């Protein structure tokens, strides 16, 4: 197995363990505590993760291969937004109750890791708006689980320290900048480099093959929070120079690929 692929799968498993350690102790009252996801309580956030992990299993197994433009269709032809579609699915099934949702998420996360482990990381699979590699899908699922682990932890008043798993998430955000710009009907002026500092003080350098015209510098934790749309770049110490610096920090994202 490719080292990077095995490390990504190990990071995904570790993220699931972290989230499991939080939700396994939830009481009946905890499931109904509000989170920073507007309109969603703890149970709703976990249900969303279970639902999307189940979709990832279908994607990895080829069940969505007939939807070449993504299972919601190409972004320019979508009749419903990704957020609205997700909210509708959660509303339909939230009444199942916290304990049932927790079991569903555990089962879905195990099945998803097994499907990824059995797959070719370079195979193109179907996701929201088109095709992407299985490896990118796994990174996207790691990112979403990390984001919603933070949402749930915040709702429960639990502190979750950042880890080096963020390197996969920062790299995903960097590599998918063209997609983020496309969603805003814009194009990058040229290549972008990222010089970030990891949670343990390590230097994380993401450099394009061609000379970078735009460079972003700062904390990897802050960069990932910005990409997760959990904080505005103006509230961080992130800096950038080059023609696309402001737009990179405004448009970067790590989800709904």
C-alpha positions in Angstrom: 0.0 0.0 0.0 1.2 3.5 -0.9 2.7 5.2 2.3 0.7 8.4 1.9 -2.5 6.4 1.4 -1.9 4.3 4.4 -1.1 7.4 6.5 -4.3 9.1 5.3 -6.4 6.0 6.3 -4.6 5.9 9.7 -5.4 9.6 10.2 -9.1 9.0 9.3 -9.3 6.1 11.8 -7.7 8.3 14.5 -10.2 11.1 13.8 -13.0 8.6 14.1 -11.6 7.3 17.4 -11.4 10.9 18.7 -15.0 11.7 17.7 -16.2 8.3 19.1 -14.6 9.1 22.4 -16.7 12.2 22.6 -20.1 11.0 21.5 -19.9 7.6 23.3 -20.4 9.5 26.5 -23.4 11.6 25.4 -26.5 11.6 27.6 -30.0 12.1 26.3 -29.7 15.8 27.1 -26.4 16.1 25.3 -27.8 15.1 21.9 -30.0 18.2 22.0 -27.4 20.7 22.8 -26.9 23.3 20.1 -23.7 23.5 18.0 -22.0 26.1 16.0 -23.8 24.6 12.9 -26.8 26.9 12.8 -30.0 25.0 13.4 -28.3 21.7 14.2 -27.9 20.1 17.6 -25.2 17.5 18.5 -27.4 14.6 17.3 -28.1 16.3 14.0 -24.4 16.9 13.3 -23.6 13.3 14.0 -26.5 12.2 11.8 -25.1 14.3 8.9 -21.8 12.6 9.3 -23.4 9.1 9.3 -25.4 9.9 6.2 -22.4 11.3 4.3 -20.2 8.4 5.3 -22.8 6.0 4.0 -22.8 8.0 0.7 -19.0 7.7 0.6 -19.3 3.9 0.9 -21.6 3.9 -2.1 -19.1 6.1 -4.0 -16.2 3.9 -3.1 -18.1 0.8 -4.2 -19.1 2.3 -7.5 -22.8 2.6 -6.7 -22.8 6.2 -7.8 -20.8 5.7 -11.0 -23.9 6.5 -13.2 -23.9 10.1 -12.0 -20.9 11.5 -13.9 -21.7 15.0 -13.0 -21.9 14.2 -9.3 -24.9 12.9 -7.5 -26.3 16.4 -7.2 -25.3 17.2 -10.8 -22.7 19.6 -12.0 -22.6 22.8 -9.8 -24.0 25.0 -12.6 -27.0 22.8 -13.0 -27.8 22.0 -9.4 -31.4 22.7 -8.5 -30.7 22.5 -4.8 -27.6 23.6 -2.8 -25.4 21.1 -1.1 -26.3 22.7 2.3 -30.0 22.5 1.6 -29.9 18.9 0.5 -27.9 18.0 3.6 -30.3 19.8 5.9 -33.3 18.1 4.3 -31.9 14.7 4.9 -31.1 15.4 8.5 -34.6 16.8 9.1 -36.1 13.6 7.8 -34.2 11.3 10.0 -33.2 13.3 13.2 -36.2 11.8 15.1 -34.4 8.5 15.3 -32.8 9.6 18.6 -29.2 10.0 19.7 -28.4 6.5 20.6 -29.6 5.1 17.3 -27.7 7.9 15.4 -24.5 7.1 17.3 -24.7 3.4 16.3 -25.5 4.4 12.8 -22.4 6.7 12.6 -20.1 4.0 14.1 -21.3 1.4 11.6 -21.0 3.9 8.7 -17.5 5.0 9.7 -16.3 1.4 9.9 -17.8 0.5 6.6 -16.3 3.6 4.9 -12.8 2.8 6.2 -13.2 -0.8 4.9 -14.3 0.4 1.5 -11.4 2.8 1.3 -8.9 0.2 2.4 -10.1 -2.2 -0.3 -10.0 0.4 -3.0 -7.4 1.9 -5.4 -6.6 5.4 -4.2 -6.2 6.6 -7.7 -9.5 5.3 -9.0 -12.0 8.1 -10.0 -15.2 8.0 -8.0 -18.4 10.1 -7.9 -19.0 12.7 -5.3 -21.2 15.8 -4.9 -20.4 17.8 -8.1 -18.3 15.4 -10.2 -15.5 12.9 -10.1 -12.4 12.8 -7.9 -9.9 10.2 -6.8 -10.7 7.9 -4.0 -7.7 9.4 -2.1 -9.2 12.9 -2.4 -12.6 11.5 -1.2 -10.9 10.0 1.9 -9.2 13.3 2.6 -12.5 15.1 2.2 -14.1 12.7 4.7 -11.3 13.2 7.1 -11.7 17.0 6.8 -15.5 16.8 7.3 -15.1 14.6 10.3 -12.5 16.9 11.8 -14.8 19.9 11.2 -17.8 18.3 12.8 -15.8 16.8 15.7 -15.0 20.4 16.5 -18.7 21.4 16.2 -19.8 18.6 18.5 -17.0 19.2 21.0 -17.8 23.0 21.1 -21.5 22.2 21.7 -20.6 19.9 24.6 -17.9 22.2 26.1 -15.1 19.7 25.3 -11.7 20.9 24.3 -10.0 19.1 21.4 -6.3 19.8 20.8 -5.1 20.1 17.2 -3.0 17.3 15.8 -0.8 16.6 12.8 -3.8 15.1 11.0 -4.4 18.7 9.9 -1.6 18.3 7.4 -3.9 16.2 5.2 -6.7 18.8 5.5 -4.4 21.8 4.8 -3.1 20.0 1.7 -6.6 19.2 0.5 -7.6 22.9 0.8 -4.5 23.9 -1.1 -4.9 21.4 -3.9 -8.6 22.2 -4.4 -8.2 26.0 -4.7 -9.1 25.8 -8.4 -12.4 24.2 -7.4 -13.0 26.8 -4.8 -12.4 29.6 -7.3 -14.5 27.9 -9.9 -17.5 27.8 -7.5 -17.2 31.6 -7.3 -16.9 31.9 -11.1 -13.3 33.0 -10.8 -9.9 31.8 -12.0 -6.6 31.8 -10.1 -4.1 34.2 -11.6 -1.3 31.7 -11.1 0.1 29.0 -8.7 -0.2 29.4 -5.0 2.2 28.3 -2.3 1.4 27.7 1.4 4.0 28.0 4.2 2.2 26.9 7.4 3.3 26.1 10.9 1.8 22.8 12.2 0.4 22.4 15.8 3.8 21.0 17.0 5.8 23.8 15.4 6.8 21.9 12.2 7.0 23.7 8.9 4.5 22.6 6.4 5.3 23.7 2.8 2.9 23.2 0.0 4.6 24.3 -3.2 3.4 24.2 -6.8 5.5 22.8 -9.7 5.7 26.3 -11.3 6.9 29.4 -9.4 4.1 30.7 -7.1 2.6 34.0 -7.7 0.7 34.0 -4.4 1.9 32.9 -1.0 0.0 32.3 2.2 1.8 32.1 5.5 0.8 31.4 9.1 -0.7 28.8 11.5 -2.0 25.6 9.9 -4.7 25.5 12.6 -6.0 28.9 11.6 -5.7 28.1 7.9 -7.8 24.9 8.4 -10.4 26.8 10.5 -10.7 29.4 7.7 -11.0 26.6 5.1 -13.7 25.0 7.2 -15.6 28.2 7.3 -15.4 28.3 11.1 -13.5 31.6 11.3 -13.0 34.5 9.0 -9.4 35.1 7.9 -9.6 38.7 9.2 -9.7 37.2 12.7 -6.5 35.3 12.3 -2.8 36.1 11.9 -2.6 34.5 8.5 -0.8 36.7 5.9 -0.6 36.6 2.1 1.0 38.3 -0.8 0.4 38.1 -4.5 -2.5 38.8 -6.8 -4.8 36.1 -5.3 -4.0 36.3 -1.6 -7.2 38.0 -0.4 -9.4 35.7 -2.6 -7.6 32.6 -1.5 -8.4 33.3 2.1 -11.9 34.2 1.2 -12.7 31.3 -1.0 -10.6 28.4 0.3 -12.7 25.4 1.5 -12.3 21.7 2.4 -15.8 20.2 1.9 -18.6 19.5 -0.5 -16.3 18.6 -3.4 
